[in-house]
Amino acid sequence: MSKPLNHFCQVKLLTAVITLSGGCSVNPVASKPTKFGSAWQTVACKIFDVPDAIAAQSDCGYVTVPAQHAQPNGPTIQLAVIRTRSSGKNPALDPLFVEQGGPGDSTIGDIADGALPNFPELPVLLENRDLIFLEERGTRYSKPFLSCPELNDHYIAVAKGEIGYTDPSWFKACNDRLKAQGINPNAFNTRENAADVYFVAETLGYPQFNYYGVSYGTLLGQYVIAQADKHKAKLRSVILDGVVTTNVDFNLGAGHSMSYALRNVFHACAQDQQCGQAYPNLEQKFLALVDQLNQKPIPITLTLPSSQKPIASRLDGNTFLNGVLHFLARPYSAESARGSSLPKFIYAASQGNFDWVTEKLSEDLENHTSAKEMYHTVLCARAKSVQITPSQLLPPAYPQLLPIGIRESEAVSKACDILQAELKPPFAYENPDIPTLLFNGTYDPVTPQPYGETVAKSLKTAYVYTFPGVGHGALFVPKDMPAGTCSTQIAAEFLANPQQAPDSSCLTQIKPRFVVE
């Protein structure tokens, strides 16, 4: 979900790590202009901030769709779409739709503009088929953009201790403003998003397509599967990366999912000779640190990203965990993707050094690209689908982490009380024969491995692979990490023949790595 899934998970899934790898060339090929359907309106790719190298082989435009697909003659909205043409000589005729998370983050901004020109995985897949980047309804480049700039002031006030974390006044102000503009919140949910995928495929003239989704994009992918028999365009295969279950409140489960990821880090560090020797008893040190900060918060100074203005704040255990989350979701060192720095940083914090935490907390103070109203319309509409508790899927959480999930769930619940969105029927799995590839990362603090395994049980043709030392999104890791090569290889083989389990022997070559100093 890249700001994946909730405020607790305020981690840029892709763009925050672009600096970890050098640019990957994307070789344009000649292609005759394609006549799209009447719903298509061509625009210059610069409107979507597309890098020149990508724009040279892309078609950019808006697709006009019904605001609610059940009312085809009713109000309409516009979806930003990029079709990047394959760099291969004989590409497959079925493209790959690529969808981001959040919900509310920008597929075009984070993936087409950020990941495609800077990470090696997508250019490899582009060699064999077109890539379609559909900006989900309500997000940054689509119209309308359900942005809530009021949230930045809320974050700052919370950091200053002037307002409670779950105070919903920011959301009421945003929701009132968007309502005054005529925005219907009932048009922005996962069912409509899924119908958009088929509508765009048909508008672009593709009779068959494949789907890739990361984070919230995996929840959307399950809805796309459920609608596979309801549209003219046909769904050939699906890849789900960082998998969300349809029946759990992942906000409430934040403490459980983060505990699951941390235990994997602590175990991997203990098994690594250098890490284990440099940072012994890491789990005990970490939990003692959280307890200590909760009992006696310490003063810290945060910095507003836009103005570099300092803000006096306090660091308690929960806020400390917000900083830790970044290094689970994206566990790669900025120096050269050498591995996870989290053990080193936890040890530094136990010695009184919290600079690494304040840096990440400062980054979280402002966000101008995520559609936070759309985030809540999506979550509130799916409330009837939440039918099990996190403890039914995950091992017990560290007691110190349970308040995180309670807080996050309460914040969303208060927003839903204000929104009063139309509740959709509980999700039901349909079309389970669609071949599906599922990726998990052992350090993923948002969508842990058991979520992916649970989803796979509802599908007849499902291949599940877990990547050691990988965080949130296995198909977006720096170029010099074996996990990226392996995930790309598996994905490419799956797309070539979705009916056969891809060779996963490369997983045996992946070992968790750590920065030890």
N, C-alpha and C positions, 0 to 999 in steps of 0.2 A: 503495500500500500504505500512511496519515496518519500513525501512525508508519510510513512506508511501507517495507516490504520487509525492513529489517534494522536493527541497532543503529546502523550507520554513517549510516543514513537516519532518525535520530531527529527527525523534523520533523512537528509536528502539521499535517496536511494542511488542515484546515478551521478548527478552533477557534482556532488561533494567530493567525488573521488576521481574526477577527470584528470587531475594533475598527477595521478599515480602512474599514468601510462602515456607513452608518446602517441602522437597521432597515427592513425591507421589509414592508409590510402584507400580510397574508394574509386575504382576506375570506371568512369562513365562510358557507356556504349551508345552507338547511334540507335535511335528508335523513332519510328514514324509517330506523329501525333495520334492519339487515340480519341475517338469521339465518345464522350461519356454521355450519360443520360441527362434529361432536361433538368434534373435537380442539381446538377453540377454548375458551379460558377468559378471560372478560372481567376486566380489572383496571383500577383507576384510573390514568389517564395520569401522575399525579404520581409513581407508582412508578418510572417511567422518566424522571423529571425533565423532562417535556415542558412547555414554556412554555404559559401559559394560552391564548394566542391560537391556538396549534396544537392544543392539547387540545380546544378548542371544536368543532373540525371533524374530530376523529379518533376512531377506535376503537382501543383499546389492549388487548393481551391476550397470553396465552401460547398457543402451538400445541404440543401434545404430539406428538413424532415418534419413530419408532424410533431408538435409538442407532445401529443399523446397518440400513439400509433392506433389506438382503438377509435380515434376520431380523425381519419385521414383527410377530411375536408375542414378541419378546425384550424386553430392557430398553429404557426410553424416556428421553428428555431433553426439556427445554422450551425453546422458542425464543421470545424476546420479539419481538412484531410490532406495528407501528403502521400502520393504514390511515388515511391522511389523505384525506378526501373532496375531490373536485374543487371548485374555486371557480367553475367555469363553469356556465352554465344548461343546456347540452346536451353534457355531457362524453362522450368516447368510452367504450365499454364495456370496453376493454382497458387495464388500469392499467400504470404504469411501476414495476417493482421497482427500488429504488435500493440499491446495495451498496458498502460502504466497503472499505478496504484493510488493510494491515498486513503479512501476515495477523495478526489478533488485535485490531485496533482496533474501536471501537464504531460501527456504522452509526447507531444511534439517538442516541448521545451526540454524535457529531461532525456528523452530517448532519441528522437530524430535529430535534434540540434546538439545534444550533449553526448550521448553514448555512441551513436553510429559513427561519427568522425573520429572518435577518440578511443574506442575499445575494439578489440579484434573480433569479438564473437559475431556481431551482426553482419559485418562485411563478408564473413565466410558464408553465412546463410544467404546473403544477397547474391552470391555467385550462382545460386540455383533457382531463385524465384524473386519476384517483386516483393517489396515490403510495403505494407499499408499502415500508416500511422494515423489513427483516428483519434482526434481530440474529443474525449468523452463530453457529453452534454453538460454545460455549466462550467467547464474548466477553461483555462486561461485564454486560449485562442479561439474558442467557440463563442457563439453569441446566443444568449447573454452569458457573461462571465460572472458567476456567483461568488464574487470576492467579498471578504469581510475585513477591510482595513482596521475596523474597530478592534480586532483581536490583538493588534500590535500594542495598542495602549493598554489593553488588559494584561498582556504579558509583562509589560513594564511595571504596571501597578502591582502585580503579584510579586515581582522581583523586589520591589521596594517595600513590600509588606503592607501596602495600603488597602488591599482587597483580597478576599479569599479566592483560592484557586478555582473553586467550582461556582463562583458567582456568575450567573448567566446574563448579566446586564449588557455585556458586549454583544451577545447573540441576539437579544431582543432588539437592540439598536440596529443591527445589521438586517435582521429579518423585517423589521418595520420599514426600513429604507427600501429593501427589494420589493416588498409588497406594494409600496407606493409607486414603484416603477411598473407594476402589473405582472410581476413574476409569479407564476403558479408553482408552488413547491411540489405539488403532486405530479409534475411532469419530469421530475429529476430523481430517478430511482434505477435500480439495477435491471428491472424488467424492460424499461424503456431503452436503457443503454444497450442491452442485448439485441433488441429489435433494430437498433441503429446499425449494428455491425452488419446484419443481413441487408438492410436498406442500402448501405454504402457499397457493399459488395455487388449488389445488383445494379446500382447506379454506375459503377465503374466497369460493368460488363463482364464480371467474373462469374461463371456458372458454378464454380467450386472454389473453396478457399480453406486455408488452415488458420489456426488461431494460437497466439502466444500471449499469455498474461502473467504479470508479476504482481505479487502482493494483492491489493484489492482486485487487480486484473484477473486473479485466479478465481475469485468469487464471481466476477462477471463472466469468466469463462464457463463456469458451471451453469449459469443461466443461458449462455449461448448454446451449450449442449442441450439443455432442456427445450430450447426452441428449434432444434435442428429439423424437425419434421413440419414446421409451421411456415416455412418461407420457400421461395423459389430457388435462391442460391443454396448450395449444399455444403455442409461442413464436412471436411475430409478428415481432419485430425486436430488435436488440441495439445498444447504444452502449458502446464501450470507450474510456475516457479515461485516458491515461497507461498505455500498453499494455505488458504483460508477455508475453514469449514463453514458450511451454511447454517449450522444449528447451534453455534456457541457465541456468547458475547465476548469477543476478543478483547474488549476493553476491560471487562471484569477479570478476564484471564491474564492480564498483563503481568501480574506478580508470578503466576504459575509459569508462563512462557519464558519470562526472563530468568527465573530460577532454573528452568530446564537448560537454558543456554549456558548460564554461569557454571552449572555443575559440569557440563561438557568441557568448558575452558579449564576449570580447576583440575579435572581428571587428565586432560591432555597435557597440561603443564607439568603435572606430577610425573607423567610417563616420559616426558622429554628430559633427558639428562641435564642439559644446560639450564632449562627453565626451572626444573625442580630444584636444582642446587642453588640457583640465584634467588628464587622466590619461594622458599619452603612455607608450608602451612598457609597457603594462599587463601583457602576458603575461610579459615578461622580469622585471619587478619581482615578479610573483607567484611565479614559479618560483625566483627568487633568494631570496625570503623563505622558501619552504618548505625550501630547502637550508640556509639559515642557521639556521632553527629546529631542523632535524634535527641539525646539527653542534653547536649550542650552545643547548639549550632554555633558556627564560627562566622565572623564577618568576612565578606569577600567583596571585590569590586568587579562589576561587569561593565562591558563596553558596548554601547549601541553601534551596530555595524555601519549604519548610514552616516552618522555624525561623529563617531569615535568619542562620544560623550560618556564619561564614567557614571556608573550608577552604583550606589551603596546597597548591598544586599546581604543576605545571610544564607549560609549553606547548612541545611539539615540533611538527614539521611535520605529523604525522598528526593530532594533536589540533587543530591550526589548521584542517585541512581539515574536521574535524567541524563547526566553527563556520561555515566558508564555505558548507557544504552548505545551511544554512537559507536563505541569501540566493539560492540557485539554485532550490530547491524552491518557495519563496514569494518571488519577487523584487520584491515591491511595497513601496514606502515607506510607513511607518506614518503619515506626515504626511497624505497625501491620495492615496495610490496614484499618486504622480507617476512612478514607474518604479523601475528597479533602483538600489539604493544600493551594490551590490557594488563597482563601480569606485572609488567614493569611499572605501569601507572598506579595500579593498586598498591604496590610496594612503596612507590613514591608518596602516595597519599598517607600511608601509615607512618611515614617519616615527616608528615606535615606539608608536603608539596601538592597543592591543588591547582596549579596553573593550568594543567591540561583540562581540568573540569571547567574552570571559569571561561576558558576559550570556547568550549562547546556550548555552554549555557548562554554566552553572549551571542553566538550565532542564532540561537533559538528565539531571541527577543523580537526579531522582525521577520516577516514573511509577506511577500507581495505577489506571489505567483500561485498560491494554493487557493482553491475554491472551498472555503470553510462552510459556507451555506450548503453547497452541494454535498459536502461530507456528511452533514447532519440530515439532509433530506433522504440520502441513501440509507443511513443507519436507522433512522426513525421508521422509515417505511417497511423495513424488514423485521420489525420487532416480533411478529408472530412466528418467524422462523427460528427464533432462539428458544430451544427446547431442552437443552442440557446444560449442565454446569461445567466450568473448566476442570474441576476435580474429577469428572467422569472421563476425561481424555488425558489428563496430565498428572504426573506424580505430585505429591504435596509440595507447595511452595515454601520457600524460606519464610518463617513468620514475619521477618523484617520487611519482606516485599509485598505481603498481602495488602497493606494499605494503598499501594499504588493502583491495583485493579479496582478497589472499592472507590477510590477517588475518581478514576477515569470514567467508570460506569455512571457514577453520580453526576458528573459534569455533562455527559451525553443525555442522561435522563432529564435533567433540568432544561436542556435545550429542546428536547422533544416535547416537553410540556408546553413550551412556548410555540413551537412550530405547528403542532396539531396536524401532522401529515397524515394522509390517508394510508391506513395500514394495508399492506398487500397480503394475500394468502400465504400460508407457510410454503416454503420451497419444497418441491417434490422432484426427485430425480426422474428424468425421462431420457430416452435414447442412450442407454448405458453402453451400447455397442460402439459408440464413437471412440476410436483409439485415442488414448490419452497418456501422455508422458508427464510424470510428476517429479519435480526437483525439490530437495530439501537441503538446508545447510545446518551443520551441527551447532553453529553459534547463533542461529537465527533467534532473536529475542521476541519476535513478533508472531511469526508463523512457524512454530517448531515442528520437528519431524512427525510427531503423532498426528498433527492436523492432516498432513499429506497422506499418511497411511490410512486415516479414517475415511478421507474422500475416496481413495482408491478402492475401498471395500464396496462402494456403491456403483462401481464401474466394472463392466465385464472384461474390457481390454485395457488394462492399466499397467504401466511400467513405472516403478517407484525407485528413485535413486537418491542417496544421501551423500553429500560432499563434505568430507572432514575439513574443519578449519574455515568453512565458508559461512558467511552471515546471511543477510536478507537478499536473496537473488543470486542464484548460482550461475546465471548466464551473463553476469556483469562483474567480472573480476579482472584485475590488471593483467596485462599481456604476458608477464613473465611468471605467472602462477600456473602450475600444472592443472589446477581445478578448472581454469577457464578453457584450456585446450580440451580437457576431457568433457566438460559440459557441452561445448560446441560440437565435438565429435559425435556425442550421443544424440544431440538434437538433430544434427544433419542426417545421421543414419535413420533416425526415426521418421523424419519428414520424407526421406526417400522411400521408405517402406513402413508405414505405420502399423501394418498387420503383424510385424515381426519384432520381437524384443531386440533392441539395439545392443551391440557389444559394449559391456560395461567394464571390461578388464582394466581400463585405464584408471578406474577408481582405486585399484590396489597401489597405484604409484603416488597417490596423494597422501601426504602426511601433514598434520598441523605444524605450523612453523611459528616461532616466537622471536620477538626482538629482545635480546638479552644484553644488558650493559652493566 
